[in-house]
Amino acid sequence: MKITKDTIIGDILDNYPDTAPLFFEIGMHCLGCPHSRGESVGEACEVHGTDVDELVAKLNEAISK
């Protein structure tokens, strides 16, 4: 799986639950709520004022290990 800014957060967490701390780092603490699980990485970064490219790179690095 290649994560992009359009990847849905719920899909990432279902496949790679160990990535949750990376979302916590940007202030996204409500990972269990239906709305956040349906958001794309880009939408979450926009809401939380985070650089989407940086988070996508961290996520892809984490899942490549």
mmCIF file as Biopython writes it, N, C-alpha, C and O atoms, coordinates in Angstrom:
data_model
#
loop_
_atom_site.group_PDB
_atom_site.id
_atom_site.type_symbol
_atom_site.label_atom_id
_atom_site.label_alt_id
_atom_site.label_comp_id
_atom_site.label_asym_id
_atom_site.label_entity_id
_atom_site.label_seq_id
_atom_site.pdbx_PDB_ins_code
_atom_site.Cartn_x
_atom_site.Cartn_y
_atom_site.Cartn_z
_atom_site.occupancy
_atom_site.B_iso_or_equiv
_atom_site.auth_seq_id
_atom_site.auth_asym_id
_atom_site.pdbx_PDB_model_num
ATOM 1   N N  . MET A ? 1  ? 0.855   -1.184 0.000  1.0 0.0 1  A 1 
ATOM 2   C CA . MET A ? 1  ? 0.000   0.000  0.000  1.0 0.0 1  A 1 
ATOM 3   C C  . MET A ? 1  ? 0.892   1.235  0.000  1.0 0.0 1  A 1 
ATOM 4   O O  . MET A ? 1  ? 1.809   1.351  0.813  1.0 0.0 1  A 1 
ATOM 5   N N  . LYS A ? 2  ? 0.620   2.136  -0.900 1.0 0.0 2  A 1 
ATOM 6   C CA . LYS A ? 2  ? 1.316   3.431  -0.942 1.0 0.0 2  A 1 
ATOM 7   C C  . LYS A ? 2  ? 0.349   4.476  -0.409 1.0 0.0 2  A 1 
ATOM 8   O O  . LYS A ? 2  ? -0.745  4.650  -0.947 1.0 0.0 2  A 1 
ATOM 9   N N  . ILE A ? 3  ? 0.748   5.162  0.637  1.0 0.0 3  A 1 
ATOM 10  C CA . ILE A ? 3  ? -0.098  6.186  1.249  1.0 0.0 3  A 1 
ATOM 11  C C  . ILE A ? 3  ? 0.117   7.515  0.539  1.0 0.0 3  A 1 
ATOM 12  O O  . ILE A ? 3  ? 1.248   7.931  0.287  1.0 0.0 3  A 1 
ATOM 13  N N  . THR A ? 4  ? -0.995  8.169  0.223  1.0 0.0 4  A 1 
ATOM 14  C CA . THR A ? 4  ? -0.965  9.499  -0.383 1.0 0.0 4  A 1 
ATOM 15  C C  . THR A ? 4  ? -1.846  10.418 0.454  1.0 0.0 4  A 1 
ATOM 16  O O  . THR A ? 4  ? -2.446  9.987  1.438  1.0 0.0 4  A 1 
ATOM 17  N N  . LYS A ? 5  ? -1.920  11.662 0.065  1.0 0.0 5  A 1 
ATOM 18  C CA . LYS A ? 5  ? -2.769  12.609 0.796  1.0 0.0 5  A 1 
ATOM 19  C C  . LYS A ? 5  ? -4.248  12.253 0.664  1.0 0.0 5  A 1 
ATOM 20  O O  . LYS A ? 5  ? -5.070  12.715 1.454  1.0 0.0 5  A 1 
ATOM 21  N N  . ASP A ? 6  ? -4.588  11.436 -0.327 1.0 0.0 6  A 1 
ATOM 22  C CA . ASP A ? 6  ? -5.974  11.043 -0.553 1.0 0.0 6  A 1 
ATOM 23  C C  . ASP A ? 6  ? -6.356  9.725  0.124  1.0 0.0 6  A 1 
ATOM 24  O O  . ASP A ? 6  ? -7.516  9.316  0.073  1.0 0.0 6  A 1 
ATOM 25  N N  . THR A ? 7  ? -5.395  9.068  0.750  1.0 0.0 7  A 1 
ATOM 26  C CA . THR A ? 7  ? -5.673  7.797  1.416  1.0 0.0 7  A 1 
ATOM 27  C C  . THR A ? 7  ? -6.535  8.048  2.645  1.0 0.0 7  A 1 
ATOM 28  O O  . THR A ? 7  ? -6.300  8.992  3.399  1.0 0.0 7  A 1 
ATOM 29  N N  . ILE A ? 8  ? -7.530  7.198  2.840  1.0 0.0 8  A 1 
ATOM 30  C CA . ILE A ? 8  ? -8.454  7.318  3.967  1.0 0.0 8  A 1 
ATOM 31  C C  . ILE A ? 8  ? -7.786  6.798  5.239  1.0 0.0 8  A 1 
ATOM 32  O O  . ILE A ? 8  ? -7.200  5.716  5.251  1.0 0.0 8  A 1 
ATOM 33  N N  . ILE A ? 9  ? -7.884  7.582  6.296  1.0 0.0 9  A 1 
ATOM 34  C CA . ILE A ? 9  ? -7.212  7.254  7.554  1.0 0.0 9  A 1 
ATOM 35  C C  . ILE A ? 9  ? -7.660  5.901  8.098  1.0 0.0 9  A 1 
ATOM 36  O O  . ILE A ? 9  ? -6.834  5.139  8.600  1.0 0.0 9  A 1 
ATOM 37  N N  . GLY A ? 10 ? -8.944  5.593  8.010  1.0 0.0 10 A 1 
ATOM 38  C CA . GLY A ? 10 ? -9.432  4.300  8.489  1.0 0.0 10 A 1 
ATOM 39  C C  . GLY A ? 10 ? -8.764  3.145  7.772  1.0 0.0 10 A 1 
ATOM 40  O O  . GLY A ? 10 ? -8.480  2.119  8.391  1.0 0.0 10 A 1 
ATOM 41  N N  . ASP A ? 11 ? -8.507  3.288  6.476  1.0 0.0 11 A 1 
ATOM 42  C CA . ASP A ? 11 ? -7.827  2.235  5.716  1.0 0.0 11 A 1 
ATOM 43  C C  . ASP A ? 11 ? -6.394  2.051  6.202  1.0 0.0 11 A 1 
ATOM 44  O O  . ASP A ? 11 ? -5.899  0.928  6.304  1.0 0.0 11 A 1 
ATOM 45  N N  . ILE A ? 12 ? -5.739  3.161  6.500  1.0 0.0 12 A 1 
ATOM 46  C CA . ILE A ? 12 ? -4.363  3.080  7.007  1.0 0.0 12 A 1 
ATOM 47  C C  . ILE A ? 12 ? -4.353  2.366  8.352  1.0 0.0 12 A 1 
ATOM 48  O O  . ILE A ? 12 ? -3.555  1.455  8.571  1.0 0.0 12 A 1 
ATOM 49  N N  . LEU A ? 13 ? -5.238  2.781  9.251  1.0 0.0 13 A 1 
ATOM 50  C CA . LEU A ? 13 ? -5.262  2.198  10.594 1.0 0.0 13 A 1 
ATOM 51  C C  . LEU A ? 13 ? -5.672  0.732  10.578 1.0 0.0 13 A 1 
ATOM 52  O O  . LEU A ? 13 ? -5.179  -0.053 11.387 1.0 0.0 13 A 1 
ATOM 53  N N  . ASP A ? 14 ? -6.566  0.351  9.672  1.0 0.0 14 A 1 
ATOM 54  C CA . ASP A ? 14 ? -6.963  -1.055 9.567  1.0 0.0 14 A 1 
ATOM 55  C C  . ASP A ? 14 ? -5.793  -1.929 9.136  1.0 0.0 14 A 1 
ATOM 56  O O  . ASP A ? 14 ? -5.627  -3.045 9.630  1.0 0.0 14 A 1 
ATOM 57  N N  . ASN A ? 15 ? -4.984  -1.420 8.215  1.0 0.0 15 A 1 
ATOM 58  C CA . ASN A ? 15 ? -3.861  -2.189 7.680  1.0 0.0 15 A 1 
ATOM 59  C C  . ASN A ? 15 ? -2.577  -2.024 8.487  1.0 0.0 15 A 1 
ATOM 60  O O  . ASN A ? 15 ? -1.755  -2.939 8.545  1.0 0.0 15 A 1 
ATOM 61  N N  . TYR A ? 16 ? -2.408  -0.870 9.102  1.0 0.0 16 A 1 
ATOM 62  C CA . TYR A ? 16 ? -1.173  -0.547 9.827  1.0 0.0 16 A 1 
ATOM 63  C C  . TYR A ? 16 ? -1.495  0.153  11.140 1.0 0.0 16 A 1 
ATOM 64  O O  . TYR A ? 16 ? -1.248  1.352  11.269 1.0 0.0 16 A 1 
ATOM 65  N N  . PRO A ? 17 ? -2.043  -0.568 12.118 1.0 0.0 17 A 1 
ATOM 66  C CA . PRO A ? 17 ? -2.445  0.071  13.379 1.0 0.0 17 A 1 
ATOM 67  C C  . PRO A ? 17 ? -1.285  0.743  14.124 1.0 0.0 17 A 1 
ATOM 68  O O  . PRO A ? 17 ? -1.504  1.636  14.942 1.0 0.0 17 A 1 
ATOM 69  N N  . ASP A ? 18 ? -0.067  0.316  13.842 1.0 0.0 18 A 1 
ATOM 70  C CA . ASP A ? 18 ? 1.098   0.916  14.504 1.0 0.0 18 A 1 
ATOM 71  C C  . ASP A ? 18 ? 1.367   2.350  14.057 1.0 0.0 18 A 1 
ATOM 72  O O  . ASP A ? 18 ? 2.238   3.016  14.615 1.0 0.0 18 A 1 
ATOM 73  N N  . THR A ? 19 ? 0.627   2.834  13.053 1.0 0.0 19 A 1 
ATOM 74  C CA . THR A ? 19 ? 0.817   4.220  12.600 1.0 0.0 19 A 1 
ATOM 75  C C  . THR A ? 19 ? 0.029   5.214  13.449 1.0 0.0 19 A 1 
ATOM 76  O O  . THR A ? 19 ? 0.194   6.423  13.287 1.0 0.0 19 A 1 
ATOM 77  N N  . ALA A ? 20 ? -0.816  4.732  14.343 1.0 0.0 20 A 1 
ATOM 78  C CA . ALA A ? 20 ? -1.647  5.626  15.158 1.0 0.0 20 A 1 
ATOM 79  C C  . ALA A ? 20 ? -0.845  6.732  15.845 1.0 0.0 20 A 1 
ATOM 80  O O  . ALA A ? 20 ? -1.296  7.877  15.848 1.0 0.0 20 A 1 
ATOM 81  N N  . PRO A ? 21 ? 0.326   6.443  16.429 1.0 0.0 21 A 1 
ATOM 82  C CA . PRO A ? 21 ? 1.083   7.521  17.090 1.0 0.0 21 A 1 
ATOM 83  C C  . PRO A ? 21 ? 1.435   8.688  16.161 1.0 0.0 21 A 1 
ATOM 84  O O  . PRO A ? 21 ? 1.562   9.824  16.618 1.0 0.0 21 A 1 
ATOM 85  N N  . LEU A ? 22 ? 1.590   8.419  14.882 1.0 0.0 22 A 1 
ATOM 86  C CA . LEU A ? 22 ? 1.895   9.506  13.946 1.0 0.0 22 A 1 
ATOM 87  C C  . LEU A ? 22 ? 0.710   10.458 13.817 1.0 0.0 22 A 1 
ATOM 88  O O  . LEU A ? 22 ? 0.895   11.659 13.618 1.0 0.0 22 A 1 
ATOM 89  N N  . PHE A ? 23 ? -0.495  9.931  13.929 1.0 0.0 23 A 1 
ATOM 90  C CA . PHE A ? 23 ? -1.684  10.789 13.902 1.0 0.0 23 A 1 
ATOM 91  C C  . PHE A ? 23 ? -1.825  11.538 15.228 1.0 0.0 23 A 1 
ATOM 92  O O  . PHE A ? 23 ? -2.233  12.699 15.254 1.0 0.0 23 A 1 
ATOM 93  N N  . PHE A ? 24 ? -1.485  10.865 16.317 1.0 0.0 24 A 1 
ATOM 94  C CA . PHE A ? 24 ? -1.532  11.534 17.624 1.0 0.0 24 A 1 
ATOM 95  C C  . PHE A ? 24 ? -0.581  12.729 17.641 1.0 0.0 24 A 1 
ATOM 96  O O  . PHE A ? 24 ? -0.890  13.762 18.236 1.0 0.0 24 A 1 
ATOM 97  N N  . GLU A ? 25 ? 0.575   12.591 16.992 1.0 0.0 25 A 1 
ATOM 98  C CA . GLU A ? 25 ? 1.574   13.669 16.956 1.0 0.0 25 A 1 
ATOM 99  C C  . GLU A ? 25 ? 1.022   14.948 16.334 1.0 0.0 25 A 1 
ATOM 100 O O  . GLU A ? 25 ? 1.453   16.042 16.700 1.0 0.0 25 A 1 
ATOM 101 N N  . ILE A ? 26 ? 0.079   14.834 15.401 1.0 0.0 26 A 1 
ATOM 102 C CA . ILE A ? 26 ? -0.464  16.041 14.765 1.0 0.0 26 A 1 
ATOM 103 C C  . ILE A ? 26 ? -1.696  16.553 15.503 1.0 0.0 26 A 1 
ATOM 104 O O  . ILE A ? 26 ? -2.349  17.495 15.054 1.0 0.0 26 A 1 
ATOM 105 N N  . GLY A ? 27 ? -2.013  15.923 16.643 1.0 0.0 27 A 1 
ATOM 106 C CA . GLY A ? 27 ? -3.144  16.375 17.439 1.0 0.0 27 A 1 
ATOM 107 C C  . GLY A ? 27 ? -4.442  15.676 17.111 1.0 0.0 27 A 1 
ATOM 108 O O  . GLY A ? 27 ? -5.512  16.111 17.536 1.0 0.0 27 A 1 
ATOM 109 N N  . MET A ? 28 ? -4.356  14.599 16.359 1.0 0.0 28 A 1 
ATOM 110 C CA . MET A ? 28 ? -5.557  13.862 15.980 1.0 0.0 28 A 1 
ATOM 111 C C  . MET A ? 28 ? -5.752  12.722 16.974 1.0 0.0 28 A 1 
ATOM 112 O O  . MET A ? 28 ? -5.263  11.611 16.771 1.0 0.0 28 A 1 
ATOM 113 N N  . HIS A ? 29 ? -6.468  13.017 18.041 1.0 0.0 29 A 1 
ATOM 114 C CA . HIS A ? 29 ? -6.637  12.057 19.125 1.0 0.0 29 A 1 
ATOM 115 C C  . HIS A ? 29 ? -7.947  11.296 19.053 1.0 0.0 29 A 1 
ATOM 116 O O  . HIS A ? 29 ? -8.202  10.442 19.902 1.0 0.0 29 A 1 
ATOM 117 N N  . CYS A ? 30 ? -8.774  11.576 18.078 1.0 0.0 30 A 1 
ATOM 118 C CA . CYS A ? 30 ? -10.097 10.949 17.997 1.0 0.0 30 A 1 
ATOM 119 C C  . CYS A ? 30 ? -10.133 9.906  16.883 1.0 0.0 30 A 1 
ATOM 120 O O  . CYS A ? 30 ? -11.059 9.898  16.070 1.0 0.0 30 A 1 
ATOM 121 N N  . LEU A ? 31 ? -9.156  9.047  16.841 1.0 0.0 31 A 1 
ATOM 122 C CA . LEU A ? 31 ? -9.043  8.087  15.746 1.0 0.0 31 A 1 
ATOM 123 C C  . LEU A ? 31 ? -10.170 7.066  15.699 1.0 0.0 31 A 1 
ATOM 124 O O  . LEU A ? 31 ? -10.385 6.431  14.667 1.0 0.0 31 A 1 
ATOM 125 N N  . GLY A ? 32 ? -10.888 6.898  16.795 1.0 0.0 32 A 1 
ATOM 126 C CA . GLY A ? 32 ? -11.973 5.934  16.819 1.0 0.0 32 A 1 
ATOM 127 C C  . GLY A ? 32 ? -13.301 6.476  16.329 1.0 0.0 32 A 1 
ATOM 128 O O  . GLY A ? 32 ? -14.218 5.698  16.066 1.0 0.0 32 A 1 
ATOM 129 N N  . CYS A ? 33 ? -13.428 7.785  16.199 1.0 0.0 33 A 1 
ATOM 130 C CA . CYS A ? 33 ? -14.724 8.334  15.800 1.0 0.0 33 A 1 
ATOM 131 C C  . CYS A ? 33 ? -14.928 8.144  14.291 1.0 0.0 33 A 1 
ATOM 132 O O  . CYS A ? 33 ? -13.971 8.232  13.522 1.0 0.0 33 A 1 
ATOM 133 N N  . PRO A ? 34 ? -16.153 7.889  13.873 1.0 0.0 34 A 1 
ATOM 134 C CA . PRO A ? 34 ? -16.428 7.608  12.460 1.0 0.0 34 A 1 
ATOM 135 C C  . PRO A ? 34 ? -15.965 8.706  11.500 1.0 0.0 34 A 1 
ATOM 136 O O  . PRO A ? 34 ? -15.491 8.415  10.402 1.0 0.0 34 A 1 
ATOM 137 N N  . HIS A ? 35 ? -16.103 9.954  11.912 1.0 0.0 35 A 1 
ATOM 138 C CA . HIS A ? 35 ? -15.711 11.044 11.008 1.0 0.0 35 A 1 
ATOM 139 C C  . HIS A ? 35 ? -14.216 11.005 10.717 1.0 0.0 35 A 1 
ATOM 140 O O  . HIS A ? 35 ? -13.810 11.118 9.560  1.0 0.0 35 A 1 
ATOM 141 N N  . SER A ? 36 ? -13.403 10.849 11.736 1.0 0.0 36 A 1 
ATOM 142 C CA . SER A ? 36 ? -11.953 10.875 11.509 1.0 0.0 36 A 1 
ATOM 143 C C  . SER A ? 36 ? -11.499 9.672  10.696 1.0 0.0 36 A 1 
ATOM 144 O O  . SER A ? 36 ? -10.575 9.789  9.891  1.0 0.0 36 A 1 
ATOM 145 N N  . ARG A ? 37 ? -12.121 8.533  10.888 1.0 0.0 37 A 1 
ATOM 146 C CA . ARG A ? 37 ? -11.735 7.331  10.132 1.0 0.0 37 A 1 
ATOM 147 C C  . ARG A ? 37 ? -12.088 7.460  8.657  1.0 0.0 37 A 1 
ATOM 148 O O  . ARG A ? 37 ? -11.498 6.780  7.818  1.0 0.0 37 A 1 
ATOM 149 N N  . GLY A ? 38 ? -13.046 8.329  8.332  1.0 0.0 38 A 1 
ATOM 150 C CA . GLY A ? 38 ? -13.443 8.528  6.948  1.0 0.0 38 A 1 
ATOM 151 C C  . GLY A ? 38 ? -12.725 9.667  6.250  1.0 0.0 38 A 1 
ATOM 152 O O  . GLY A ? 38 ? -12.915 9.885  5.054  1.0 0.0 38 A 1 
ATOM 153 N N  . GLU A ? 39 ? -11.902 10.393 6.989  1.0 0.0 39 A 1 
ATOM 154 C CA . GLU A ? 39 ? -11.147 11.514 6.413  1.0 0.0 39 A 1 
ATOM 155 C C  . GLU A ? 39 ? -9.933  11.019 5.648  1.0 0.0 39 A 1 
ATOM 156 O O  . GLU A ? 39 ? -9.388  9.953  5.936  1.0 0.0 39 A 1 
ATOM 157 N N  . SER A ? 40 ? -9.528  11.797 4.686  1.0 0.0 40 A 1 
ATOM 158 C CA . SER A ? 40 ? -8.257  11.513 4.011  1.0 0.0 40 A 1 
ATOM 159 C C  . SER A ? 40 ? -7.129  12.121 4.844  1.0 0.0 40 A 1 
ATOM 160 O O  . SER A ? 40 ? -7.365  12.963 5.710  1.0 0.0 40 A 1 
ATOM 161 N N  . VAL A ? 41 ? -5.931  11.692 4.575  1.0 0.0 41 A 1 
ATOM 162 C CA . VAL A ? 41 ? -4.758  12.247 5.266  1.0 0.0 41 A 1 
ATOM 163 C C  . VAL A ? 41 ? -4.682  13.751 5.007  1.0 0.0 41 A 1 
ATOM 164 O O  . VAL A ? 41 ? -4.387  14.527 5.916  1.0 0.0 41 A 1 
ATOM 165 N N  . GLY A ? 42 ? -4.945  14.157 3.774  1.0 0.0 42 A 1 
ATOM 166 C CA . GLY A ? 42 ? -4.907  15.577 3.425  1.0 0.0 42 A 1 
ATOM 167 C C  . GLY A ? 42 ? -5.922  16.398 4.187  1.0 0.0 42 A 1 
ATOM 168 O O  . GLY A ? 42 ? -5.617  17.497 4.651  1.0 0.0 42 A 1 
ATOM 169 N N  . GLU A ? 43 ? -7.139  15.869 4.322  1.0 0.0 43 A 1 
ATOM 170 C CA . GLU A ? 43 ? -8.182  16.585 5.070  1.0 0.0 43 A 1 
ATOM 171 C C  . GLU A ? 43 ? -7.789  16.736 6.536  1.0 0.0 43 A 1 
ATOM 172 O O  . GLU A ? 43 ? -7.981  17.798 7.127  1.0 0.0 43 A 1 
ATOM 173 N N  . ALA A ? 44 ? -7.241  15.679 7.118  1.0 0.0 44 A 1 
ATOM 174 C CA . ALA A ? 44 ? -6.825  15.727 8.520  1.0 0.0 44 A 1 
ATOM 175 C C  . ALA A ? 44 ? -5.714  16.751 8.721  1.0 0.0 44 A 1 
ATOM 176 O O  . ALA A ? 44 ? -5.722  17.500 9.698  1.0 0.0 44 A 1 
ATOM 177 N N  . CYS A ? 45 ? -4.774  16.780 7.811  1.0 0.0 45 A 1 
ATOM 178 C CA . CYS A ? 45 ? -3.671  17.732 7.929  1.0 0.0 45 A 1 
ATOM 179 C C  . CYS A ? 45 ? -4.162  19.165 7.791  1.0 0.0 45 A 1 
ATOM 180 O O  . CYS A ? 45 ? -3.669  20.065 8.472  1.0 0.0 45 A 1 
ATOM 181 N N  . GLU A ? 46 ? -5.113  19.372 6.927  1.0 0.0 46 A 1 
ATOM 182 C CA . GLU A ? 46 ? -5.673  20.719 6.752  1.0 0.0 46 A 1 
ATOM 183 C C  . GLU A ? 46 ? -6.349  21.184 8.041  1.0 0.0 46 A 1 
ATOM 184 O O  . GLU A ? 46 ? -6.146  22.316 8.478  1.0 0.0 46 A 1 
ATOM 185 N N  . VAL A ? 47 ? -7.142  20.322 8.640  1.0 0.0 47 A 1 
ATOM 186 C CA . VAL A ? 47 ? -7.859  20.666 9.868  1.0 0.0 47 A 1 
ATOM 187 C C  . VAL A ? 47 ? -6.891  20.899 11.028 1.0 0.0 47 A 1 
ATOM 188 O O  . VAL A ? 47 ? -7.108  21.774 11.865 1.0 0.0 47 A 1 
ATOM 189 N N  . HIS A ? 48 ? -5.825  20.107 11.064 1.0 0.0 48 A 1 
ATOM 190 C CA . HIS A ? 48 ? -4.897  20.175 12.196 1.0 0.0 48 A 1 
ATOM 191 C C  . HIS A ? 48 ? -3.673  21.044 11.920 1.0 0.0 48 A 1 
ATOM 192 O O  . HIS A ? 48 ? -2.761  21.106 12.746 1.0 0.0 48 A 1 
ATOM 193 N N  . GLY A ? 49 ? -3.642  21.715 10.771 1.0 0.0 49 A 1 
ATOM 194 C CA . GLY A ? 49 ? -2.557  22.644 10.461 1.0 0.0 49 A 1 
ATOM 195 C C  . GLY A ? 49 ? -1.195  21.977 10.350 1.0 0.0 49 A 1 
ATOM 196 O O  . GLY A ? 49 ? -0.190  22.496 10.836 1.0 0.0 49 A 1 
ATOM 197 N N  . THR A ? 50 ? -1.182  20.814 9.700  1.0 0.0 50 A 1 
ATOM 198 C CA . THR A ? 50 ? 0.047   20.031 9.576  1.0 0.0 50 A 1 
ATOM 199 C C  . THR A ? 50 ? 0.435   19.902 8.110  1.0 0.0 50 A 1 
ATOM 200 O O  . THR A ? 50 ? -0.423  19.883 7.228  1.0 0.0 50 A 1 
ATOM 201 N N  . ASP A ? 51 ? 1.725   19.814 7.864  1.0 0.0 51 A 1 
ATOM 202 C CA . ASP A ? 51 ? 2.237   19.633 6.505  1.0 0.0 51 A 1 
ATOM 203 C C  . ASP A ? 51 ? 1.908   18.218 6.022  1.0 0.0 51 A 1 
ATOM 204 O O  . ASP A ? 51 ? 2.411   17.240 6.575  1.0 0.0 51 A 1 
ATOM 205 N N  . VAL A ? 52 ? 1.071   18.112 5.002  1.0 0.0 52 A 1 
ATOM 206 C CA . VAL A ? 52 ? 0.621   16.810 4.520  1.0 0.0 52 A 1 
ATOM 207 C C  . VAL A ? 52 ? 1.769   15.990 3.944  1.0 0.0 52 A 1 
ATOM 208 O O  . VAL A ? 52 ? 1.826   14.777 4.147  1.0 0.0 52 A 1 
ATOM 209 N N  . ASP A ? 53 ? 2.675   16.634 3.233  1.0 0.0 53 A 1 
ATOM 210 C CA . ASP A ? 53 ? 3.789   15.894 2.627  1.0 0.0 53 A 1 
ATOM 211 C C  . ASP A ? 53 ? 4.686   15.264 3.691  1.0 0.0 53 A 1 
ATOM 212 O O  . ASP A ? 53 ? 5.181   14.150 3.523  1.0 0.0 53 A 1 
ATOM 213 N N  . GLU A ? 54 ? 4.885   15.990 4.776  1.0 0.0 54 A 1 
ATOM 214 C CA . GLU A ? 54 ? 5.703   15.470 5.875  1.0 0.0 54 A 1 
ATOM 215 C C  . GLU A ? 54 ? 5.041   14.247 6.523  1.0 0.0 54 A 1 
ATOM 216 O O  . GLU A ? 54 ? 5.703   13.243 6.784  1.0 0.0 54 A 1 
ATOM 217 N N  . LEU A ? 55 ? 3.738   14.340 6.779  1.0 0.0 55 A 1 
ATOM 218 C CA . LEU A ? 55 ? 3.037   13.215 7.393  1.0 0.0 55 A 1 
ATOM 219 C C  . LEU A ? 55 ? 2.992   12.018 6.452  1.0 0.0 55 A 1 
ATOM 220 O O  . LEU A ? 55 ? 3.199   10.889 6.895  1.0 0.0 55 A 1 
ATOM 221 N N  . VAL A ? 56 ? 2.729   12.234 5.174  1.0 0.0 56 A 1 
ATOM 222 C CA . VAL A ? 56 ? 2.700   11.142 4.204  1.0 0.0 56 A 1 
ATOM 223 C C  . VAL A ? 56 ? 4.061   10.447 4.165  1.0 0.0 56 A 1 
ATOM 224 O O  . VAL A ? 56 ? 4.131   9.219  4.116  1.0 0.0 56 A 1 
ATOM 225 N N  . ALA A ? 57 ? 5.130   11.221 4.187  1.0 0.0 57 A 1 
ATOM 226 C CA . ALA A ? 57 ? 6.468   10.623 4.170  1.0 0.0 57 A 1 
ATOM 227 C C  . ALA A ? 57 ? 6.700   9.776  5.425  1.0 0.0 57 A 1 
ATOM 228 O O  . ALA A ? 57 ? 7.245   8.676  5.336  1.0 0.0 57 A 1 
ATOM 229 N N  . LYS A ? 58 ? 6.291   10.280 6.587  1.0 0.0 58 A 1 
ATOM 230 C CA . LYS A ? 58 ? 6.447   9.534  7.833  1.0 0.0 58 A 1 
ATOM 231 C C  . LYS A ? 58 ? 5.630   8.247  7.814  1.0 0.0 58 A 1 
ATOM 232 O O  . LYS A ? 58 ? 6.100   7.197  8.251  1.0 0.0 58 A 1 
ATOM 233 N N  . LEU A ? 59 ? 4.401   8.337  7.306  1.0 0.0 59 A 1 
ATOM 234 C CA . LEU A ? 59 ? 3.538   7.166  7.232  1.0 0.0 59 A 1 
ATOM 235 C C  . LEU A ? 59 ? 4.129   6.100  6.315  1.0 0.0 59 A 1 
ATOM 236 O O  . LEU A ? 59 ? 4.172   4.921  6.668  1.0 0.0 59 A 1 
ATOM 237 N N  . ASN A ? 60 ? 4.581   6.517  5.145  1.0 0.0 60 A 1 
ATOM 238 C CA . ASN A ? 60 ? 5.169   5.550  4.197  1.0 0.0 60 A 1 
ATOM 239 C C  . ASN A ? 60 ? 6.449   4.949  4.751  1.0 0.0 60 A 1 
ATOM 240 O O  . ASN A ? 60 ? 6.730   3.773  4.523  1.0 0.0 60 A 1 
ATOM 241 N N  . GLU A ? 61 ? 7.211   5.725  5.462  1.0 0.0 61 A 1 
ATOM 242 C CA . GLU A ? 61 ? 8.426   5.190  6.092  1.0 0.0 61 A 1 
ATOM 243 C C  . GLU A ? 61 ? 8.048   4.150  7.145  1.0 0.0 61 A 1 
ATOM 244 O O  . GLU A ? 61 ? 8.664   3.087  7.222  1.0 0.0 61 A 1 
ATOM 245 N N  . ALA A ? 62 ? 7.041   4.457  7.948  1.0 0.0 62 A 1 
ATOM 246 C CA . ALA A ? 62 ? 6.620   3.537  9.008  1.0 0.0 62 A 1 
ATOM 247 C C  . ALA A ? 62 ? 6.105   2.212  8.453  1.0 0.0 62 A 1 
ATOM 248 O O  . ALA A ? 62 ? 6.380   1.156  9.024  1.0 0.0 62 A 1 
ATOM 249 N N  . ILE A ? 63 ? 5.367   2.254  7.354  1.0 0.0 63 A 1 
ATOM 250 C CA . ILE A ? 63 ? 4.812   1.009  6.827  1.0 0.0 63 A 1 
ATOM 251 C C  . ILE A ? 63 ? 5.814   0.217  6.004  1.0 0.0 63 A 1 
ATOM 252 O O  . ILE A ? 63 ? 5.569   -0.948 5.692  1.0 0.0 63 A 1 
ATOM 253 N N  . SER A ? 64 ? 6.923   0.821  5.651  1.0 0.0 64 A 1 
ATOM 254 C CA . SER A ? 64 ? 7.936   0.118  4.872  1.0 0.0 64 A 1 
ATOM 255 C C  . SER A ? 64 ? 8.862   -0.725 5.732  1.0 0.0 64 A 1 
ATOM 256 O O  . SER A ? 64 ? 9.656   -1.514 5.219  1.0 0.0 64 A 1 
ATOM 257 N N  . LYS A ? 65 ? 8.754   -0.553 7.038  1.0 0.0 65 A 1 
ATOM 258 C CA . LYS A ? 65 ? 9.646   -1.294 7.949  1.0 0.0 65 A 1 
ATOM 259 C C  . LYS A ? 65 ? 9.109   -2.664 8.240  1.0 0.0 65 A 1 
ATOM 260 O O  . LYS A ? 65 ? 9.728   -3.424 8.986  1.0 0.0 65 A 1 
#
